[in-house]
Every structure is written in C-alpha cells, then in structure tokens.
Amino acid sequence: MVGAGTDRSKTDLSGGPAIVLVRPQLAVNIGMCARAMANFGLSDLRLVSPREGWPRTGAYRKGAYAAAAGAVHLLESAKLYESVRDAIEDLSFVYAATARGRGQMKPVLTPAQAMPSTAARITAGEKHGVLFGPERTGLDNDDVALADAILTFPVNPAYASLNLAQAVLLTGYEWFRAAHGDAIPFEIEERSP
C-alpha cells in the first residue's frame, strides 16, 4: 500500500543512523517504525530478538506490512540479531533512547542536540545507531550500558513514555533536519480565496 504523500518519481533518500529495535513486542510496531524511518530517509533497520519472531507469516506479517504503509522494503531488508552487542558491533557510536535517567555516567542529549554531530560523523564515514527498547519496559540498564550516550525527548515530565514508532519518528525528523535541512517540501503560489 502506498500513501497519498508517496511519489516514487522523486529521489528516495537513504542512510542515516541504524535504528535498532531491541526486543520489540509487536510486529505492527515494527511496521510503524519502518514507516517512520522511510518518512525521514533512514534505511538501516535492525531487530534484536523480536518477541513475535521475524520474519513473520500470516496475521503478524499482514499487520506489520499494513502498518509500514509503503515502507515494506525496510521490513524486507531488516537485519535480525540475537543480542544488542551483535547488533551494534559495527557501529562507532550508539545512542540509547530512554525516558529515564538510569544513573549512568553518560552524556544525555535530545535528538535536536544529537543529530547534527551524528550527521557530520556519518558524512565523514562513521556508522552510528540508536537503540530503542521494548514497548512495555524500554531498554534494560545492561542495554543502555552498551551505548555511548543517552537520547531523551523533551516531553511532559508527568507522561514521558513515548510509543516506539513515535520515538523513532521524532529521532528521524531531527536526523532529516540535520542531514538535509528543513526547507518546506512545496509552496503554494496562489492561495484559495
């Protein structure tokens, strides 16, 4: 399924940091993350021990592919890993996305703060990634310990937990702005009366 804003005649941007989903619980959320990635030109999807397995068949596959809404290519090219360590071993810098402080002595940045340097380092040839945890619990402290820095979102402190795909989307948006600018994609020459 291709959405109303999809135009296959335009350049399809790709690259950016690897998006590493750690023990994702629902296939449909993997599909929604793929869609968020495609929106912002992210192309490296890595899955660590998905609860429902991967690749799936039947209803799980159907749900993931429907939620991907045109980003099926990312689901089909997703790499599967048994451990976080395996998923990030080729990356030179890794962020762990979390809403909690964790008590770890790591730099803490928002996506808006982190993505400009990430874009510059990726342009220079480095490989970066962002870890996102399971929907119900987020990343374990052991997962966060493997990262170089923490990525967190400025949100309502009384309700700081984001949906997995929303967190990927916000990260992707800031990545896109840092790597490709934030010019509006089209302009209307004449306004409606």
SULZI-V566741 format. One record per helix or strand. SS is the DSSP state (hx for helix, st for strand). FROM is the first residue (numbers start at 1). LEN is the number of residues. If there is no record, write none. Layout:
ss={SS	SS}
from={FROM	FROM}
len={LEN	LEN}
//
This chain:
ss={st	hx	st	hx	hx	st	hx	st	st	hx	st	st	st	hx	st	hx}
from={18	27	45	58	72	79	84	93	107	111	128	134	138	141	149	164}
len={5	13	4	11	6	3	5	5	3	13	5	1	1	5	3	17}
//
